[in-house]
Amino acid sequence: MAANKTATAEGLIYKGHPLRRVDNLIYYGTMAEKYIIMMQVLDTKKEQDLDLATKVSIQLQLTDPELKSRDRVVKKSEKNSLYAAMDIAAIWLERALAGKEK
């Protein structure tokens, strides 16, 4: 029970990193780290009464506030589902934070 209260207080956690959503943007990771993932839902389709993402842009970004936004992007890709985007985002973030990126 205590684990659920902690997770709820912190928000959503996926594979040890926080997830935050602002409209069609999803941020994965924390600004306290060197890298963060930004995912943007570019297109959706209606499936019964749910909107499902059919096109998602993924960017691995540096969190350095002194860099211009275009200079922060280390890697980018597009996937055809949120599941595929989350899969690649988790891999990219883990590798980057482990020092296996630029």
SVG drawing of the C-alpha trace seen along z (x, -y; Angstrom):
<svg xmlns="http://www.w3.org/2000/svg" viewBox="-17 -30 47 32">
<polyline fill="none" stroke="black" stroke-width="0.4" points="0.0,0.0 2.8,-2.5 4.4,-1.9 1.2,-3.0 0.9,-6.2 4.5,-7.1 3.9,-6.5 0.7,-8.5 2.4,-11.5 5.3,-11.5 3.0,-11.0 3.5,-8.4 6.8,-6.5 7.9,-4.3 11.0,-2.2 12.3,-4.4 11.8,-7.7 8.9,-10.2 6.4,-10.9 4.7,-14.3 2.1,-15.3 1.2,-18.8 -1.4,-18.7 0.1,-16.6 3.6,-16.7 5.0,-13.9 8.2,-14.4 10.0,-11.4 12.8,-11.8 13.7,-14.7 15.4,-18.1 17.8,-17.3 19.5,-14.7 21.7,-15.5 19.1,-14.2 15.3,-14.1 13.0,-12.6 10.3,-14.8 7.5,-13.0 4.9,-14.9 1.7,-13.2 1.4,-14.5 -1.6,-12.5 -4.4,-10.4 -7.3,-8.3 -10.6,-7.6 -11.0,-4.0 -14.4,-3.7 -14.4,-6.6 -10.6,-6.9 -8.0,-8.9 -5.1,-6.6 -1.7,-8.1 -0.8,-7.1 2.2,-9.3 4.6,-10.3 7.8,-12.4 10.5,-11.4 13.5,-13.6 16.4,-12.9 17.4,-16.3 20.1,-17.8 18.6,-19.6 21.2,-22.4 19.2,-25.7 22.0,-27.7 21.7,-25.8 19.2,-27.0 16.3,-24.6 17.5,-23.3 21.0,-22.6 19.6,-20.5 18.3,-17.7 20.7,-14.8 18.5,-12.2 15.1,-12.2 12.7,-9.7 9.0,-9.2 7.0,-6.1 3.5,-5.0 2.2,-4.3 2.8,-5.5 3.9,-2.0 6.7,-2.0 7.6,-5.6 7.8,-4.7 9.9,-1.6 12.6,-3.5 12.4,-6.5 13.2,-4.2 16.2,-2.7 17.5,-6.1 17.2,-7.6 18.9,-4.7 21.8,-4.6 22.2,-8.4 22.2,-8.6 24.6,-5.7 27.1,-7.8 26.8,-5.8 25.6,-8.9 27.5,-12.0"/>
</svg>
